[in-house]
Amino acid sequence: MSQRIIIDPVTRIEGHAKISIFLDDKGEVSDAQFHVVEFRGFEKFCEGRMLWEMPAITARTCGICPVSHLLASSKASDEILAVKVPPAADKLRRLMNLGQLTQSHALSFFHLSAPDFLIGWDAPIAKRNIIGIVREHPDLARAGIRLRQFGQEIIEFLGGKKVHPSWAVPGGVRSGLSKEHRDVIVSKLPEAYDTTRAALDLFKKVIHEHRDDVEKMGKFDSLFMGLVAPDGEWEHHGGQLRFSDSKGNIVADKISAQDYSDHIGEAVQSSSYLKSPYYKPLGFPDGMYRVGPLARLNVADFMGTPQADAELEEYRAEWGGRAVTSSYLYHYARLIEIVACLERIEKLMEDPDIFSDRLRSEAGINQLRGVGVSEAPRGTLFHDYTVDRDGVIQSVNMIIATGQNNLAMNRSCLEIAKAYIDGPEIPEHVLNRVEHGIRNFDPCLSCSTHAVGQMPMLIKLIGPGGELLDEKRRD
């Protein structure tokens, strides 16, 4: 008899979700599905608001990555104003995004994922959590907290607060960085470097001791997408879009933000409130692609800073060359990105532009549509706005990184379940491995549950004896 195993809830992620694993009559895994069970209609209730409000409003989409929405929204608004932001504003936006990448990656690695590979997959649930990390690795836990605090302080120094700063605006930013705050950032950089180096050394040891995990924790072929600079350098807040494949070949390149819809389609599935974007030329679901740290390192030719480039060279030499395909190595990629962020922060601290008072370009409504693209910690983020001539929002489409990874997260769950589940008796720690297949991607579900049009829905009315009384379906 076939069997369905449900993991509910999926823990140590942002938001609410569950996983279904389906076994056939032989007790072998036949399918796995990742269900996002919360719904928020952010796109819809932005309609009717003024363009000028959008960065501050959309920053409230999420408490983990408000900066990402703030910046993508500001870039979409810049396009509608048809302005080029002042150099100081662009550099300060970049600085805030570097702080956001650093703090979010630190949270993901040290607090959400490390309990599995440091405490142990088969450790009791009561120990396999952040409290367990604090007890067994207190120095590492403190260092991780301080690294995240470092990124959050950069956000606070610029935006006035760590969460939901109303700082980036259409045409630029509201305020600059003080020299006193610059000095604080410079003073804390050495500790941030030391913590990241220790985490890299630790994770390299973990994956060498458990190479099996790299092979079984979601290793499969897919496309990858991310922003790159004109010369192929790793990018996080500019450049153009690039798709590459699992062999390292560039599939599509130099795609502008305005043309994203020529390449990306969005499918809606009845099993989840999370949309499933795909690469249009290959169709759905064959056009599965991944975004985020793993993808950004795959699509980039180089990182552009000395320490990060050295780490990238070692990473590629060990784990697959130009295309690293194991989702478990998202953790490794995050740490390399933190190194790149710290090096760029250090360089910006010596740039006199960050103290300029020319921070905003003034203009009215000059175009009726604008698309902003920026790299959030979890991957490429799109904000697409249409306005009327008065700047009133007519429609909004937000394509979130977690949604773009939806097909890949489902595939990871299936691959891990097939690798570790054999028969109806399934130990808890094996189910935790399937959960970790989701944690690899560090999903942010509050950000990503938006739907265009109607969501497919099936409602059944069941009587007290278990009989079906009525059924309504919306396709």
MIGUGU-920471 format. One record per residue (C-alpha): residue in one letter; residue number from 1; x, z, y. Coordinates in steps of 0.02 Angstrom, whole numbers, padded with zeros to 5 digits. Layout:
+-----+-----+--------+--------+--------+
: res :   n :     c1 :     c3 :     c2 :
+-----+-----+--------+--------+--------+
:   a : NUM :      X :      Z :      Y :
...
+-----+-----+--------+--------+--------+
END
This chain:
+-----+-----+--------+--------+--------+
: res :   n :     c1 :     c3 :     c2 :
+-----+-----+--------+--------+--------+
:   m :   1 :  00000 :  00000 :  00000 :
:   s :   2 :  00066 : -00043 :  00174 :
:   q :   3 :  00108 :  00102 :  00289 :
:   r :   4 :  00125 :  00130 :  00476 :
:   i :   5 :  00245 :  00260 :  00545 :
:   i :   6 :  00220 :  00313 :  00726 :
:   i :   7 :  00351 :  00394 :  00838 :
:   d :   8 :  00252 :  00473 :  00978 :
:   p :   9 :  00315 :  00509 :  01105 :
:   v :  10 :  00482 :  00423 :  01125 :
:   t :  11 :  00589 :  00559 :  01201 :
:   r :  12 :  00729 :  00564 :  01330 :
:   i :  13 :  00669 :  00412 :  01426 :
:   e :  14 :  00579 :  00396 :  01593 :
:   g :  15 :  00393 :  00374 :  01559 :
:   h :  16 :  00276 :  00377 :  01409 :
:   a :  17 :  00290 :  00266 :  01256 :
:   k :  18 :  00278 :  00264 :  01068 :
:   i :  19 :  00349 :  00159 :  00926 :
:   s :  20 :  00257 :  00092 :  00773 :
:   i :  21 :  00355 :  00048 :  00617 :
:   f :  22 :  00264 : -00052 :  00484 :
:   l :  23 :  00312 : -00045 :  00300 :
:   d :  24 :  00254 : -00172 :  00172 :
:   d :  25 :  00192 : -00137 : -00005 :
:   k :  26 :  00371 : -00116 : -00064 :
:   g :  27 :  00410 :  00017 :  00067 :
:   e :  28 :  00521 : -00103 :  00165 :
:   v :  29 :  00511 : -00125 :  00353 :
:   s :  30 :  00409 : -00278 :  00400 :
:   d :  31 :  00390 : -00252 :  00588 :
:   a :  32 :  00418 : -00130 :  00731 :
:   q :  33 :  00332 : -00121 :  00899 :
:   f :  34 :  00372 : -00028 :  01060 :
:   h :  35 :  00211 :  00023 :  01148 :
:   v :  36 :  00209 :  00075 :  01331 :
:   v :  37 :  00052 :  00179 :  01348 :
:   e :  38 :  00045 :  00213 :  01535 :
:   f :  39 : -00021 :  00094 :  01667 :
:   r :  40 :  00004 :  00089 :  01854 :
:   g :  41 : -00056 : -00051 :  01969 :
:   f :  42 :  00074 : -00045 :  02106 :
:   e :  43 :  00067 : -00232 :  02138 :
:   k :  44 : -00120 : -00229 :  02168 :
:   f :  45 : -00133 : -00085 :  02289 :
:   c :  46 :  00006 : -00157 :  02399 :
:   e :  47 : -00114 : -00296 :  02447 :
:   g :  48 : -00179 : -00274 :  02623 :
:   r :  49 : -00029 : -00172 :  02682 :
:   m :  50 :  00089 : -00232 :  02817 :
:   l :  51 :  00255 : -00310 :  02771 :
:   w :  52 :  00349 : -00181 :  02874 :
:   e :  53 :  00282 : -00042 :  02762 :
:   m :  54 :  00333 : -00120 :  02597 :
:   p :  55 :  00510 : -00050 :  02574 :
:   a :  56 :  00450 :  00129 :  02600 :
:   i :  57 :  00294 :  00103 :  02493 :
:   t :  58 :  00380 :  00020 :  02345 :
:   a :  59 :  00519 :  00149 :  02345 :
:   r :  60 :  00382 :  00266 :  02282 :
:   t :  61 :  00363 :  00162 :  02125 :
:   c :  62 :  00486 :  00277 :  02038 :
:   g :  63 :  00579 :  00439 :  02069 :
:   i :  64 :  00729 :  00384 :  01964 :
:   c :  65 :  00767 :  00217 :  02047 :
:   p :  66 :  00681 :  00218 :  02217 :
:   v :  67 :  00837 :  00143 :  02297 :
:   s :  68 :  00823 : -00012 :  02188 :
:   h :  69 :  00646 : -00048 :  02248 :
:   l :  70 :  00691 : -00005 :  02427 :
:   l :  71 :  00831 : -00134 :  02428 :
:   a :  72 :  00741 : -00273 :  02333 :
:   s :  73 :  00591 : -00251 :  02448 :
:   s :  74 :  00701 : -00259 :  02602 :
:   k :  75 :  00780 : -00420 :  02541 :
:   a :  76 :  00610 : -00499 :  02511 :
:   s :  77 :  00559 : -00445 :  02687 :
:   d :  78 :  00719 : -00520 :  02760 :
:   e :  79 :  00667 : -00687 :  02686 :
:   i :  80 :  00496 : -00679 :  02767 :
:   l :  81 :  00576 : -00639 :  02936 :
:   a :  82 :  00702 : -00780 :  02900 :
:   v :  83 :  00847 : -00673 :  02962 :
:   k :  84 :  01023 : -00636 :  02908 :
:   v :  85 :  01055 : -00449 :  02913 :
:   p :  86 :  01207 : -00389 :  03012 :
:   p :  87 :  01367 : -00368 :  02910 :
:   a :  88 :  01363 : -00179 :  02932 :
:   a :  89 :  01186 : -00170 :  02863 :
:   d :  90 :  01231 : -00275 :  02712 :
:   k :  91 :  01382 : -00166 :  02673 :
:   l :  92 :  01282 : -00005 :  02695 :
:   r :  93 :  01144 : -00070 :  02581 :
:   r :  94 :  01278 : -00110 :  02454 :
:   l :  95 :  01351 :  00064 :  02472 :
:   m :  96 :  01182 :  00144 :  02438 :
:   n :  97 :  01158 :  00033 :  02285 :
:   l :  98 :  01330 :  00082 :  02219 :
:   g :  99 :  01279 :  00265 :  02237 :
:   q : 100 :  01116 :  00227 :  02146 :
:   l : 101 :  01205 :  00138 :  02002 :
:   t : 102 :  01327 :  00283 :  01986 :
:   q : 103 :  01198 :  00423 :  01984 :
:   s : 104 :  01077 :  00333 :  01868 :
:   h : 105 :  01211 :  00280 :  01743 :
:   a : 106 :  01277 :  00459 :  01740 :
:   l : 107 :  01103 :  00526 :  01702 :
:   s : 108 :  01079 :  00401 :  01561 :
:   f : 109 :  01247 :  00429 :  01479 :
:   f : 110 :  01277 :  00616 :  01494 :
:   h : 111 :  01101 :  00686 :  01486 :
:   l : 112 :  00985 :  00564 :  01397 :
:   s : 113 :  01094 :  00479 :  01266 :
:   a : 114 :  01249 :  00587 :  01237 :
:   p : 115 :  01152 :  00719 :  01135 :
:   d : 116 :  01134 :  00591 :  00995 :
:   f : 117 :  01313 :  00535 :  00975 :
:   l : 118 :  01396 :  00698 :  01027 :
:   i : 119 :  01284 :  00829 :  00947 :
:   g : 120 :  01247 :  00715 :  00800 :
:   w : 121 :  01107 :  00603 :  00739 :
:   d : 122 :  01057 :  00726 :  00604 :
:   a : 123 :  01072 :  00884 :  00709 :
:   p : 124 :  00915 :  00990 :  00726 :
:   i : 125 :  00800 :  00935 :  00867 :
:   a : 126 :  00820 :  01105 :  00950 :
:   k : 127 :  01006 :  01068 :  00974 :
:   r : 128 :  01000 :  00880 :  01002 :
:   n : 129 :  00962 :  00883 :  01188 :
:   i : 130 :  01043 :  00918 :  01356 :
:   i : 131 :  01043 :  01105 :  01321 :
:   g : 132 :  01144 :  01069 :  01165 :
:   i : 133 :  01269 :  00971 :  01270 :
:   v : 134 :  01282 :  01117 :  01391 :
:   r : 135 :  01315 :  01238 :  01248 :
:   e : 136 :  01436 :  01132 :  01146 :
:   h : 137 :  01519 :  01029 :  01284 :
:   p : 138 :  01499 :  01134 :  01442 :
:   d : 139 :  01640 :  01052 :  01540 :
:   l : 140 :  01575 :  00879 :  01503 :
:   a : 141 :  01397 :  00930 :  01549 :
:   r : 142 :  01454 :  01002 :  01716 :
:   a : 143 :  01560 :  00848 :  01751 :
:   g : 144 :  01412 :  00734 :  01714 :
:   i : 145 :  01300 :  00832 :  01832 :
:   r : 146 :  01430 :  00823 :  01970 :
:   l : 147 :  01456 :  00636 :  01945 :
:   r : 148 :  01270 :  00609 :  01964 :
:   q : 149 :  01270 :  00724 :  02115 :
:   f : 150 :  01407 :  00617 :  02193 :
:   g : 151 :  01299 :  00461 :  02183 :
:   q : 152 :  01147 :  00554 :  02249 :
:   e : 153 :  01246 :  00622 :  02397 :
:   i : 154 :  01291 :  00445 :  02450 :
:   i : 155 :  01106 :  00403 :  02448 :
:   e : 156 :  01066 :  00561 :  02548 :
:   f : 157 :  01206 :  00532 :  02675 :
:   l : 158 :  01135 :  00360 :  02714 :
:   g : 159 :  00948 :  00383 :  02691 :
:   g : 160 :  00924 :  00565 :  02739 :
:   k : 161 :  00864 :  00619 :  02567 :
:   k : 162 :  00907 :  00587 :  02385 :
:   v : 163 :  00737 :  00526 :  02326 :
:   h : 164 :  00624 :  00398 :  02414 :
:   p : 165 :  00732 :  00370 :  02569 :
:   s : 166 :  00639 :  00265 :  02699 :
:   w : 167 :  00800 :  00188 :  02760 :
:   a : 168 :  00819 :  00002 :  02722 :
:   v : 169 :  00696 : -00099 :  02827 :
:   p : 170 :  00655 : -00283 :  02853 :
:   g : 171 :  00807 : -00353 :  02941 :
:   g : 172 :  00930 : -00213 :  02904 :
:   v : 173 :  00940 : -00024 :  02896 :
:   r : 174 :  00888 :  00121 :  03006 :
:   s : 175 :  01053 :  00214 :  03021 :
:   g : 176 :  01237 :  00207 :  02979 :
:   l : 177 :  01362 :  00322 :  02895 :
:   s : 178 :  01445 :  00462 :  02992 :
:   k : 179 :  01633 :  00485 :  02983 :
:   e : 180 :  01604 :  00664 :  02922 :
:   h : 181 :  01505 :  00599 :  02774 :
:   r : 182 :  01637 :  00465 :  02743 :
:   d : 183 :  01766 :  00603 :  02728 :
:   v : 184 :  01659 :  00698 :  02603 :
:   i : 185 :  01640 :  00542 :  02494 :
:   v : 186 :  01827 :  00509 :  02499 :
:   s : 187 :  01865 :  00689 :  02450 :
:   k : 188 :  01752 :  00679 :  02297 :
:   l : 189 :  01810 :  00511 :  02231 :
:   p : 190 :  01958 :  00580 :  02128 :
:   e : 191 :  01843 :  00695 :  02028 :
:   a : 192 :  01720 :  00552 :  02000 :
:   y : 193 :  01860 :  00442 :  01933 :
:   d : 194 :  01921 :  00582 :  01818 :
:   t : 195 :  01747 :  00612 :  01747 :
:   t : 196 :  01717 :  00427 :  01715 :
:   r : 197 :  01887 :  00409 :  01633 :
:   a : 198 :  01852 :  00558 :  01519 :
:   a : 199 :  01682 :  00485 :  01471 :
:   l : 200 :  01759 :  00316 :  01432 :
:   d : 201 :  01894 :  00393 :  01323 :
:   l : 202 :  01764 :  00497 :  01233 :
:   f : 203 :  01645 :  00353 :  01200 :
:   k : 204 :  01785 :  00239 :  01141 :
:   k : 205 :  01830 :  00373 :  01013 :
:   v : 206 :  01648 :  00390 :  00960 :
:   i : 207 :  01621 :  00205 :  00929 :
:   h : 208 :  01787 :  00185 :  00836 :
:   e : 209 :  01741 :  00328 :  00721 :
:   h : 210 :  01566 :  00259 :  00693 :
:   r : 211 :  01585 :  00070 :  00700 :
:   d : 212 :  01434 :  00057 :  00587 :
:   d : 213 :  01322 :  00108 :  00731 :
:   v : 214 :  01383 : -00038 :  00836 :
:   e : 215 :  01333 : -00159 :  00699 :
:   k : 216 :  01165 : -00081 :  00660 :
:   m : 217 :  01101 : -00015 :  00827 :
:   g : 218 :  01019 : -00174 :  00891 :
:   k : 219 :  01149 : -00311 :  00868 :
:   f : 220 :  01067 : -00482 :  00880 :
:   d : 221 :  01076 : -00647 :  00973 :
:   s : 222 :  00986 : -00668 :  01138 :
:   l : 223 :  01009 : -00738 :  01311 :
:   f : 224 :  01077 : -00629 :  01452 :
:   m : 225 :  01039 : -00636 :  01637 :
:   g : 226 :  01111 : -00559 :  01794 :
:   l : 227 :  01175 : -00592 :  01969 :
:   v : 228 :  01349 : -00661 :  01996 :
:   a : 229 :  01447 : -00704 :  02153 :
:   p : 230 :  01486 : -00889 :  02189 :
:   d : 231 :  01655 : -00870 :  02101 :
:   g : 232 :  01578 : -00784 :  01948 :
:   e : 233 :  01623 : -00606 :  02001 :
:   w : 234 :  01512 : -00461 :  01946 :
:   e : 235 :  01378 : -00438 :  02078 :
:   h : 236 :  01246 : -00305 :  02114 :
:   h : 237 :  01164 : -00350 :  02279 :
:   g : 238 :  01192 : -00534 :  02317 :
:   g : 239 :  01246 : -00696 :  02237 :
:   q : 240 :  01135 : -00800 :  02123 :
:   l : 241 :  01060 : -00786 :  01950 :
:   r : 242 :  01149 : -00841 :  01792 :
:   f : 243 :  01091 : -00853 :  01610 :
:   s : 244 :  01217 : -00853 :  01467 :
:   d : 245 :  01195 : -00855 :  01278 :
:   s : 246 :  01260 : -00751 :  01133 :
:   k : 247 :  01412 : -00864 :  01117 :
:   g : 248 :  01463 : -00838 :  01297 :
:   n : 249 :  01405 : -01010 :  01356 :
:   i : 250 :  01323 : -01026 :  01526 :
:   v : 251 :  01145 : -01088 :  01500 :
:   a : 252 :  01087 : -01094 :  01682 :
:   d : 253 :  01182 : -01054 :  01840 :
:   k : 254 :  01168 : -01042 :  02029 :
:   i : 255 :  00981 : -01003 :  02024 :
:   s : 256 :  00918 : -00943 :  02192 :
:   a : 257 :  00798 : -00797 :  02207 :
:   q : 258 :  00662 : -00913 :  02273 :
:   d : 259 :  00671 : -01019 :  02114 :
:   y : 260 :  00661 : -00879 :  01986 :
:   s : 261 :  00486 : -00930 :  01928 :
:   d : 262 :  00553 : -01100 :  01871 :
:   h : 263 :  00655 : -01006 :  01741 :
:   i : 264 :  00561 : -00845 :  01704 :
:   g : 265 :  00387 : -00833 :  01631 :
:   e : 266 :  00287 : -00674 :  01598 :
:   a : 267 :  00184 : -00644 :  01441 :
:   v : 268 :  00058 : -00505 :  01413 :
:   q : 269 :  00040 : -00430 :  01238 :
:   s : 270 : -00105 : -00324 :  01176 :
:   s : 271 :  00012 : -00193 :  01101 :
:   s : 272 :  00083 : -00132 :  01267 :
:   y : 273 :  00050 : -00116 :  01453 :
:   l : 274 :  00227 : -00181 :  01480 :
:   k : 275 :  00240 : -00367 :  01518 :
:   s : 276 :  00364 : -00474 :  01420 :
:   p : 277 :  00464 : -00594 :  01530 :
:   y : 278 :  00552 : -00739 :  01444 :
:   y : 279 :  00664 : -00888 :  01484 :
:   k : 280 :  00541 : -01029 :  01513 :
:   p : 281 :  00639 : -01176 :  01441 :
:   l : 282 :  00640 : -01090 :  01270 :
:   g : 283 :  00461 : -01026 :  01281 :
:   f : 284 :  00387 : -00862 :  01219 :
:   p : 285 :  00452 : -00769 :  01122 :
:   d : 286 :  00607 : -00877 :  01087 :
:   g : 287 :  00662 : -00858 :  01267 :
:   m : 288 :  00706 : -00673 :  01243 :
:   y : 289 :  00843 : -00616 :  01360 :
:   r : 290 :  00925 : -00453 :  01407 :
:   v : 291 :  00967 : -00382 :  01578 :
:   g : 292 :  01062 : -00227 :  01635 :
:   p : 293 :  01242 : -00169 :  01612 :
:   l : 294 :  01273 : -00261 :  01447 :
:   a : 295 :  01202 : -00423 :  01518 :
:   r : 296 :  01292 : -00408 :  01685 :
:   l : 297 :  01459 : -00392 :  01597 :
:   n : 298 :  01416 : -00541 :  01487 :
:   v : 299 :  01367 : -00659 :  01628 :
:   a : 300 :  01510 : -00611 :  01746 :
:   d : 301 :  01679 : -00695 :  01737 :
:   f : 302 :  01766 : -00539 :  01801 :
:   m : 303 :  01727 : -00372 :  01883 :
:   g : 304 :  01829 : -00398 :  02042 :
:   t : 305 :  01917 : -00229 :  02048 :
:   p : 306 :  02079 : -00183 :  01956 :
:   q : 307 :  02025 : -00036 :  01847 :
:   a : 308 :  01858 : -00112 :  01800 :
:   d : 309 :  01939 : -00278 :  01759 :
:   a : 310 :  02062 : -00190 :  01643 :
:   e : 311 :  01918 : -00101 :  01557 :
:   l : 312 :  01819 : -00263 :  01541 :
:   e : 313 :  01967 : -00350 :  01460 :
:   e : 314 :  01986 : -00210 :  01330 :
:   y : 315 :  01798 : -00206 :  01299 :
:   r : 316 :  01786 : -00392 :  01269 :
:   a : 317 :  01941 : -00398 :  01160 :
:   e : 318 :  01870 : -00264 :  01046 :
:   w : 319 :  01684 : -00302 :  01039 :
:   g : 320 :  01645 : -00487 :  01048 :
:   g : 321 :  01735 : -00578 :  01186 :
:   r : 322 :  01628 : -00655 :  01322 :
:   a : 323 :  01465 : -00608 :  01235 :
:   v : 324 :  01445 : -00429 :  01173 :
:   t : 325 :  01280 : -00424 :  01078 :
:   s : 326 :  01260 : -00245 :  01013 :
:   s : 327 :  01133 : -00150 :  01118 :
:   y : 328 :  01224 :  00012 :  01073 :
:   l : 329 :  01364 : -00046 :  01188 :
:   y : 330 :  01251 : -00033 :  01340 :
:   h : 331 :  01326 :  00142 :  01352 :
:   y : 332 :  01503 :  00072 :  01361 :
:   a : 333 :  01451 : -00058 :  01489 :
:   r : 334 :  01373 :  00077 :  01599 :
:   l : 335 :  01536 :  00171 :  01607 :
:   i : 336 :  01633 :  00014 :  01654 :
:   e : 337 :  01506 : -00017 :  01792 :
:   i : 338 :  01532 :  00159 :  01859 :
:   v : 339 :  01718 :  00121 :  01872 :
:   a : 340 :  01677 : -00038 :  01968 :
:   c : 341 :  01558 :  00059 :  02081 :
:   l : 342 :  01688 :  00192 :  02121 :
:   e : 343 :  01819 :  00061 :  02163 :
:   r : 344 :  01699 : -00029 :  02279 :
:   i : 345 :  01645 :  00134 :  02361 :
:   e : 346 :  01828 :  00176 :  02391 :
:   k : 347 :  01857 :  00006 :  02471 :
:   l : 348 :  01703 :  00021 :  02583 :
:   m : 349 :  01764 :  00189 :  02647 :
:   e : 350 :  01908 :  00095 :  02732 :
:   d : 351 :  01796 : -00038 :  02809 :
:   p : 352 :  01763 : -00008 :  02996 :
:   d : 353 :  01601 : -00107 :  02986 :
:   i : 354 :  01513 :  00040 :  02903 :
:   f : 355 :  01520 :  00134 :  03070 :
:   s : 356 :  01447 : -00009 :  03173 :
:   d : 357 :  01287 :  00020 :  03271 :
:   r : 358 :  01228 : -00161 :  03246 :
:   l : 359 :  01116 : -00125 :  03098 :
:   r : 360 :  00958 : -00230 :  03114 :
:   s : 361 :  00905 : -00408 :  03152 :
:   e : 362 :  00740 : -00416 :  03244 :
:   a : 363 :  00613 : -00553 :  03208 :
:   g : 364 :  00429 : -00585 :  03174 :
:   i : 365 :  00343 : -00673 :  03030 :
:   n : 366 :  00430 : -00840 :  03007 :
:   q : 367 :  00393 : -00879 :  02824 :
:   l : 368 :  00242 : -00837 :  02718 :
:   r : 369 :  00337 : -00796 :  02557 :
:   g : 370 :  00495 : -00702 :  02519 :
:   v : 371 :  00585 : -00655 :  02359 :
:   g : 372 :  00711 : -00514 :  02351 :
:   v : 373 :  00828 : -00492 :  02203 :
:   s : 374 :  00946 : -00346 :  02175 :
:   e : 375 :  01027 : -00266 :  02024 :
:   a : 376 :  00946 : -00100 :  01980 :
:   p : 377 :  01037 :  00014 :  01857 :
:   r : 378 :  00929 : -00054 :  01715 :
:   g : 379 :  00946 : -00236 :  01766 :
:   t : 380 :  00888 : -00371 :  01884 :
:   l : 381 :  00741 : -00326 :  01995 :
:   f : 382 :  00627 : -00453 :  02081 :
:   h : 383 :  00507 : -00421 :  02225 :
:   d : 384 :  00402 : -00574 :  02270 :
:   y : 385 :  00287 : -00559 :  02423 :
:   t : 386 :  00161 : -00676 :  02503 :
:   v : 387 :  00095 : -00632 :  02676 :
:   d : 388 : -00022 : -00706 :  02805 :
:   r : 389 :  00034 : -00751 :  02980 :
:   d : 390 :  00009 : -00572 :  03038 :
:   g : 391 :  00120 : -00502 :  02901 :
:   v : 392 : -00021 : -00433 :  02795 :
:   i : 393 :  00023 : -00433 :  02610 :
:   q : 394 : -00084 : -00558 :  02512 :
:   s : 395 : -00001 : -00543 :  02342 :
:   v : 396 :  00145 : -00453 :  02260 :
:   n : 397 :  00239 : -00484 :  02099 :
:   m : 398 :  00370 : -00361 :  02041 :
:   i : 399 :  00472 : -00409 :  01889 :
:   i : 400 :  00558 : -00251 :  01830 :
:   a : 401 :  00716 : -00240 :  01727 :
:   t : 402 :  00634 : -00137 :  01589 :
:   g : 403 :  00501 : -00269 :  01567 :
:   q : 404 :  00632 : -00404 :  01553 :
:   n : 405 :  00710 : -00304 :  01410 :
:   n : 406 :  00541 : -00281 :  01323 :
:   l : 407 :  00565 : -00415 :  01190 :
:   a : 408 :  00742 : -00354 :  01159 :
:   m : 409 :  00687 : -00172 :  01144 :
:   n : 410 :  00559 : -00222 :  01013 :
:   r : 411 :  00693 : -00321 :  00922 :
:   s : 412 :  00812 : -00173 :  00928 :
:   c : 413 :  00681 : -00057 :  00851 :
:   l : 414 :  00653 : -00182 :  00712 :
:   e : 415 :  00838 : -00208 :  00675 :
:   i : 416 :  00875 : -00021 :  00673 :
:   a : 417 :  00723 :  00017 :  00565 :
:   k : 418 :  00775 : -00116 :  00440 :
:   a : 419 :  00953 : -00049 :  00435 :
:   y : 420 :  00909 :  00134 :  00406 :
:   i : 421 :  00735 :  00145 :  00328 :
:   d : 422 :  00715 :  00116 :  00142 :
:   g : 423 :  00556 :  00185 :  00067 :
:   p : 424 :  00414 :  00297 :  00124 :
:   e : 425 :  00517 :  00458 :  00139 :
:   i : 426 :  00601 :  00444 :  00309 :
:   p : 427 :  00708 :  00586 :  00377 :
:   e : 428 :  00680 :  00635 :  00559 :
:   h : 429 :  00857 :  00590 :  00609 :
:   v : 430 :  00826 :  00411 :  00552 :
:   l : 431 :  00675 :  00400 :  00665 :
:   n : 432 :  00785 :  00468 :  00805 :
:   r : 433 :  00900 :  00319 :  00779 :
:   v : 434 :  00753 :  00205 :  00809 :
:   e : 435 :  00712 :  00303 :  00967 :
:   h : 436 :  00893 :  00284 :  01021 :
:   g : 437 :  00870 :  00097 :  01007 :
:   i : 438 :  00758 :  00116 :  01159 :
:   r : 439 :  00875 :  00239 :  01246 :
:   n : 440 :  01013 :  00109 :  01239 :
:   f : 441 :  00916 :  00012 :  01371 :
:   d : 442 :  00880 :  00168 :  01476 :
:   p : 443 :  00702 :  00107 :  01511 :
:   c : 444 :  00606 :  00159 :  01665 :
:   l : 445 :  00424 :  00140 :  01617 :
:   s : 446 :  00343 :  00203 :  01777 :
:   c : 447 :  00426 :  00057 :  01867 :
:   s : 448 :  00380 : -00074 :  01743 :
:   t : 449 :  00196 : -00058 :  01697 :
:   h : 450 :  00116 : -00187 :  01810 :
:   a : 451 :  00002 : -00327 :  01753 :
:   v : 452 : -00044 : -00494 :  01829 :
:   g : 453 : -00227 : -00534 :  01797 :
:   q : 454 : -00321 : -00444 :  01658 :
:   m : 455 : -00241 : -00339 :  01522 :
:   p : 456 : -00298 : -00384 :  01345 :
:   m : 457 : -00397 : -00237 :  01278 :
:   l : 458 : -00490 : -00187 :  01119 :
:   i : 459 : -00612 : -00039 :  01122 :
:   k : 460 : -00695 :  00026 :  00965 :
:   l : 461 : -00836 :  00153 :  00959 :
:   i : 462 : -00823 :  00254 :  00797 :
:   g : 463 : -00967 :  00360 :  00730 :
:   p : 464 : -00951 :  00536 :  00656 :
:   g : 465 : -00936 :  00465 :  00480 :
:   g : 466 : -00797 :  00346 :  00529 :
:   e : 467 : -00913 :  00195 :  00539 :
:   l : 468 : -00888 :  00062 :  00673 :
:   l : 469 : -01035 :  00072 :  00794 :
:   d : 470 : -00979 : -00055 :  00924 :
:   e : 471 : -00829 : -00157 :  00975 :
:   k : 472 : -00783 : -00240 :  01139 :
:   r : 473 : -00634 : -00357 :  01162 :
:   r : 474 : -00557 : -00428 :  01320 :
:   d : 475 : -00429 : -00566 :  01292 :
+-----+-----+--------+--------+--------+
END
